[in-house]
């Protein structure tokens, strides 16, 4: 009888342990936003500096969480790319309303735009955390890393299949080939269209990031996984990649 209960207890323990291992992580309830600033001609350095001196601090004042600030490694691409996090979509809207009417911010705009506007236009991407994402953590590493923003447009009806491939195979293979996972998100499309997968990886350098992906694509395990997962057609219609360097005030570096 003692052996029976010991075996039963052991079986329950093992079953619980296995369940804990395979159970998907619970994604954060935070609401995320990628904002891409396109400066007016000749105003690139000024808009980057305005964030350094003023904007990030006023964001924090209004409950916005600064996640990361980057500029493309392709210096012909004059953009500032950053991510903010909020407790919810409603909190996001309230924070931006308060920010826009803040006298401190209005004074900053008057001071920094005395010789003309700094921003031509802003692109916005709203997102929620995917259950395949690690916990999104700020912090710095030395030496400085290069980051890669990747956006996957799934084939119609293939988002779940794409996420399953990442969950079961891709993420492990990325780790195998020396890539560091920062975060994985699902977009919220304004038109109600199919969401996209957006994620950020970190590499020691752009050259090493590209070498890592070359090795990943040639990996026999990946070749087999890709072939099997795409028996009924490709899972994506478009893959976009931007290599980025963190600004000196980015919480993730």
C-alpha positions in Angstrom: 0.0 0.0 0.0 2.8 2.4 0.9 4.5 1.7 -2.5 1.2 2.3 -4.2 0.7 5.7 -2.7 4.4 6.6 -3.2 4.0 5.7 -6.9 0.8 7.7 -7.1 2.3 10.7 -5.5 5.3 10.5 -7.8 3.1 10.2 -10.9 1.1 13.2 -9.8 4.3 15.2 -9.3 5.7 14.3 -12.7 2.4 15.1 -14.4 2.3 18.4 -12.6 5.9 19.2 -13.6 5.3 18.3 -17.2 2.2 20.4 -17.3 4.1 23.3 -15.8 6.8 23.0 -18.5 4.4 22.8 -21.5 1.8 25.3 -20.2 2.1 28.5 -22.3 3.2 31.6 -20.4 0.5 34.1 -19.5 1.1 37.3 -21.5 1.2 40.7 -19.8 -2.1 42.7 -20.0 -0.2 45.8 -20.9 -1.1 47.7 -24.1 1.9 48.5 -26.3 2.5 51.1 -29.0 5.3 51.4 -31.5 5.7 55.0 -32.7 7.8 55.9 -35.7 8.7 59.5 -36.1 9.6 60.9 -39.5 11.3 64.3 -39.0 11.1 67.3 -41.2 14.1 67.7 -43.5 17.2 68.6 -41.5 15.4 68.1 -38.1 16.5 64.5 -37.4 19.1 65.3 -34.7 16.7 67.8 -33.1 13.8 65.4 -32.7 16.1 62.7 -31.2 17.5 65.3 -28.8 14.1 66.6 -27.8 13.2 63.1 -26.6 16.6 63.0 -24.7 16.0 66.3 -22.9 12.3 66.5 -22.4 9.8 64.1 -24.0 10.7 60.8 -22.2 10.4 62.5 -18.8 7.0 64.0 -19.6 5.8 60.7 -20.8 6.7 59.2 -17.4 4.9 62.0 -15.7 1.7 60.9 -17.5 2.0 57.2 -16.7 3.5 56.1 -20.0 6.2 53.4 -19.7 9.3 54.0 -21.8 10.3 50.6 -23.2 12.9 51.4 -25.9 14.2 54.0 -28.3 16.1 53.2 -31.5 17.4 54.7 -34.7 17.9 52.6 -37.9 21.5 51.4 -38.6 20.8 52.5 -42.2 21.6 56.2 -41.6 19.8 57.2 -44.8 16.6 56.1 -43.1 15.9 59.1 -40.8 13.5 57.7 -38.3 13.1 57.5 -34.5 11.5 54.3 -33.5 10.2 53.7 -30.0 7.9 51.6 -27.9 5.6 52.7 -25.0 3.6 50.5 -22.7 0.3 51.4 -20.9 -1.9 49.6 -18.4 -4.7 49.5 -21.1 -5.9 51.1 -24.3 -8.1 53.4 -22.2 -5.1 54.4 -20.1 -3.2 55.1 -23.3 -5.8 57.5 -24.6 -6.1 59.3 -21.3 -2.3 59.6 -21.0 -1.9 61.1 -24.5 -4.8 63.5 -23.8 -3.1 64.7 -20.6 0.3 64.9 -22.3 -1.0 67.0 -25.2 -2.6 69.6 -22.9 0.3 69.7 -20.4 1.7 73.3 -20.1 5.2 71.9 -19.6 5.0 70.0 -23.0 3.5 73.1 -24.7 6.4 75.1 -23.5 8.9 72.5 -24.8 7.2 72.6 -28.2 7.3 76.4 -28.4 11.0 76.3 -27.5 12.1 73.5 -29.8 9.9 74.5 -32.8 10.7 78.2 -32.8 12.4 77.7 -36.2 9.8 75.3 -37.6 8.1 71.9 -36.9 10.4 69.0 -36.1 8.0 66.1 -37.0 6.6 65.5 -40.5 4.4 62.6 -39.5 4.1 59.7 -37.1 3.3 56.0 -37.8 1.6 54.1 -35.0 1.3 50.4 -34.4 -0.9 49.2 -31.5 0.0 45.8 -30.0 -0.7 43.3 -27.2 1.8 40.8 -25.9 1.8 37.4 -27.4 1.8 34.3 -25.2 5.1 33.2 -26.9 6.9 36.3 -25.6 9.3 36.3 -22.8 8.7 38.9 -20.1 9.6 42.3 -21.7 12.4 43.7 -19.6 14.3 46.9 -19.8 18.0 47.1 -19.0 21.4 47.5 -20.6 24.1 45.1 -21.7 27.7 45.7 -22.4 29.0 45.9 -25.0 26.2 47.7 -26.7 23.9 45.5 -28.8 22.2 45.9 -32.2 18.4 45.2 -32.3 16.3 43.9 -35.1 12.6 44.8 -35.5 10.8 42.1 -37.5 7.2 42.3 -38.8 5.5 39.2 -40.2 2.3 39.5 -42.3 0.6 36.1 -42.1 -1.1 34.5 -45.1 -4.9 34.7 -44.8 -6.0 32.6 -41.9 -2.5 31.5 -41.0 -1.7 33.5 -37.9 -2.4 30.7 -35.5 -0.2 28.3 -37.5 2.6 30.9 -37.6 2.4 31.4 -33.8 2.4 27.6 -33.3 5.5 27.3 -35.4 7.3 29.9 -33.4 6.1 28.4 -30.1 7.1 24.8 -31.0 10.2 25.4 -33.1 11.4 28.9 -34.2 12.1 30.4 -30.8 14.2 27.4 -29.8 16.2 27.6 -33.1 16.7 31.3 -32.7 18.2 30.7 -29.3 20.4 27.9 -30.7 21.8 30.3 -33.2 22.7 33.0 -30.7 19.7 35.4 -31.0 18.4 37.1 -27.9 14.6 37.4 -27.5 13.3 40.9 -26.4 9.5 40.6 -27.0 6.8 39.2 -29.3 3.6 41.1 -29.9 0.4 40.8 -31.9 -0.8 43.9 -33.7 -4.3 45.4 -33.4 -5.3 46.5 -36.9 -7.5 49.6 -37.2 -9.5 48.1 -40.1 -10.2 44.9 -38.2 -7.9 43.0 -40.5 -5.8 40.0 -39.7 -3.2 41.0 -37.0 0.6 40.8 -37.7 3.4 39.3 -35.6 5.9 41.9 -34.5 9.0 40.9 -32.5 12.4 42.3 -31.5 15.7 40.3 -31.3 19.1 41.5 -30.0 22.4 40.7 -31.7 26.0 41.6 -30.9 26.1 43.5 -34.2 24.2 43.8 -37.4 26.8 41.6 -39.2 26.4 38.9 -36.6 22.7 39.2 -36.7 22.7 38.5 -40.4 25.1 35.7 -40.0 22.9 34.2 -37.3 19.9 34.2 -39.7 22.0 32.7 -42.5 22.9 29.8 -40.2 19.3 29.5 -39.0 17.9 29.3 -42.5 20.5 26.6 -43.4 19.8 24.6 -40.3 18.5 21.1 -41.3 16.0 21.2 -38.4 14.5 24.5 -39.7 14.4 23.3 -43.3 12.4 20.3 -42.2 10.1 22.4 -39.9 9.4 24.9 -42.6 8.7 22.3 -45.2 6.3 20.4 -43.0 4.5 23.5 -41.7 4.0 24.9 -45.2 2.5 21.8 -46.9 -0.7 23.7 -47.5 1.1 26.9 -48.5 3.3 29.6 -47.0 2.5 31.0 -43.5 3.5 34.5 -44.4 3.1 36.9 -47.3 5.6 39.5 -46.2 8.6 39.7 -43.7 10.1 43.0 -42.9 13.3 43.6 -41.0 14.9 46.8 -39.6 18.2 46.8 -37.8 18.4 49.4 -35.1 20.9 51.0 -32.6 19.6 52.1 -29.2 19.7 55.8 -28.3 21.8 56.7 -25.3 18.5 57.2 -23.3 16.8 54.0 -24.3 15.7 51.8 -21.3 16.7 48.8 -23.4 20.2 48.9 -24.7 
